[in-house]
Amino acid sequence: MASRSLVEEIKGRTDIRQIFEGCFPGRRLVPRGTRWWSCCPLHEERVPSFCLDIDRQRFHCFGCQAAGDSIDLYARARGLSNRDA
């Protein structure tokens, strides 16, 4: 198992917006205030309910309640466990 400090170092070197754009190419992100919004790539929807909080490096979908950090987002996008991600 990866040590906590290694996981924190990986999180510190990644940008959640880059993870989103790499995992979901073609999905449009729209800035609103300090957050970026999109239709959730994890479920079907027509009205954007998915946001990236760049300052906190977190995501949250108000539709399906998915939330987490860059590792959680990568894991969900690739169908991996957090450990494998």
Secondary structure, 3 states (H helix, E strand, C coil): CCCHHHHHHHHHHCCHHHHHHHHCCCCCCEEECCEEEECCCCCCCCCCCEEEECCCCEEEECCCCCEEEHHHHHHHHHCCCCCCC
